[in-house]
Amino acid sequence: MKKAVLLVVVFILLFSFTSCVRVFQEEPQFMAEMIAKARQMIENAFPGGDLDFYTAIGCFEEQDVQARGAKNVDDIISWRFIFNYFDGVQKSAEVRWLDGMWQAPIIVNDVWMEDSIIPEPIFVAFDLDEAISILRTGGYFDTPDDIFSWVVFRKPLLPGITEPYYIFTVGPGEYVFVGAITGEIRTEND
């Protein structure tokens, strides 16, 4: 009798957890690959320093902060990747990707203080294209053609934040956060 009850409990637990867990698929992930490439670019240019990833900032159009027109990953023309860089002194390392071309990495003699470090290797259950789909189905845009102008992949340095977020600028002072692990949606207005 005890074995039967134990078997039923194990079955219930397994069934419960498998319905809640999203299985990680071994497919290329845009954000993780871009961060890895950015890391490689910085390490090649500035060997010997320790790097920790902070944030990636992508935008649809450099000239107009409020322009909206991005509706998928390919519409993002510019990325800026920021790492903590330690070579005996705390600094920041940055590299940009503009119109498909990597730019020369730079060291900034200042510390990036707006975000928590995101441990590597980067794990996301929802890649950027999936976060955009969540944003789209959530209705956080005026038209299907003009969804967002900026997206930031970061883990804000705030109490209660336990995962990195894709943070979309969907209007002047309007932001929608999509959890990279849970897919949870949060909103914020300035």
N, C-alpha and C positions, 0 to 999 in steps of 0.2 A: 504493500500500500504506500509506504514512504517513497519507494522508487517511482511509482506512478505519479504521485503528487510532485516530486522533484522534477520529473520529466515534463509535466505540464507547466510548471513554473518556468523552467528553462525555455520551453517552446514559446511561452507568452513573452518572456523577456526578449528573446531573439526576434520574434515577429514585431514587437514594439519598436526595438531599436533599428531594425532594417527599414522600417517605414519612415524613420526620421533622418537617417543618415544619407547624405548624398555621396555616391561613390566617385572617387577621384579617377578621372579617365586619363590614360597616358597619351594625351594628344597635345600638340604644341599649344602653349598659352602665350598670347601676345604680350601681356604685361610682364610676365616672368622672363620671357626672352629678351624684351627690350631692356629690362633692368640688368640682366646678365651681360648684355652687350655693352651697356653703359659702364658697368663695373670693369669689364675687360679693357675698354678704351682708356679709362682713368688709370688702371693698374699699369698698362703699357706706357702711358705718358709719365706717370709719377710712381715708379716702383719703390717699394720699401715702406710705404705708409699703410696703416690699417684702415679699411673702409667699412662703414656701416650705412645701410640704405635708409634714407629719410622719406623722400617724396619724388613723385613724377608729376609734372604739370604739362598738360596738353591743351592746345587751343586751335580753334577753327580758323581764326584770322588774326594775325598779329596786330594789324593797324587799329582795329576797332574793338575795344574791350567788350562792348555790349552787342556786337554783331552776333546774330544767331543764325545758324544755317547747318550746323553739323547734325547728321542723323545716323552716322555709323563711324566705325574706327577709321576708315580710309579718308574721312573728311578732316581729320586732325592733321594739320600741316606742320605743327611745331611741338616738340617735346623738350622739356628741361628736366634733367635727372640730378638730384642733389643727394650727396653722401656726406657723412661725417668722415673726416680724414685726420688721422693721428700719426704724426711722424716725430713724436716727442712734444709737439705742440698741437692743441686742438684747432682744427681749421675745417673748412668745408671744401668739397670737390664737386665740380659741376661739369656736365657735358650736355650739349644740345644736339637735337636731331631736327633738321629743318628741310622740308620738302624732299625727304628721302635720303638726305646726306648727313652723316655725322660730322659735327664741328670739332675743333680742337678742344680737349678738356682744359679746364682752368682750376687753379687753387685759389680760394678766397680766404684771406686771413681774418676770418670771422667764423663764429659758430652758428649753425642753423639751430634755432631754438623753438620752432613752432610745432614740432611733431615728435612723436615717439619713434625710436628706431624700429624698423620692421625687420625681424630676423630673417636671415637667408639660410637655406633656399626659400624663396618666396612661395608660399602656398596660398592659392585662392581657389575656392570652390566655384566662384563665378568670375569668368574672365571679362574683359572690358566689353566685348560684343554682347555678352549675356546681361551685363549691368545696363547697357543701353536698351536692351529688350525689356528689362524690368522697368526702366524709366518710361519707355514708350507705353507699355501696358498699364502703368500707373496713371497715365494721363497728365503728366507734368509738363505740358507744352501747349502752345497755341494751335499749331498746325502740324501735321505729320512731317512736313518738310523742314521745319525750323525747331529743332529740339533743344540744343544747347550751344554755348559758345566756348566754354572752358570745361575741362575735366581734370581733377587732381586726384591722384592715387596717394593716400596718406593715412596715417594713424594719428589723428589729432591728440594733442597732449591735454586731454580733458578727463575728469573723473568719469568712470563708467564706460569708457571706450575700450573694448576688448578685441577689436579686429580692425584691419585696415578698411577704408571706405573709398569708393569712387565718389567724388563730390562734384556734381554737375552744376554749373551756373546756368540756370534756366530763364533768368530775367534779371534786371537790375536789382542787386541785393537779395536775390532769391536763389537758394541752394537746395538741391536734393541729394541726400546721401544714400548710397546703395552699398550695403555690407558685402565685402568681398568673400566672406565665408558663409554668412547666413542669408544674404540676399535681402535683409531687412531694409526697409525704407524709412528714412527720417528726413524732416525738412527743417529749414532754418531761414529766417529773414533777418537782414541787417537792421 
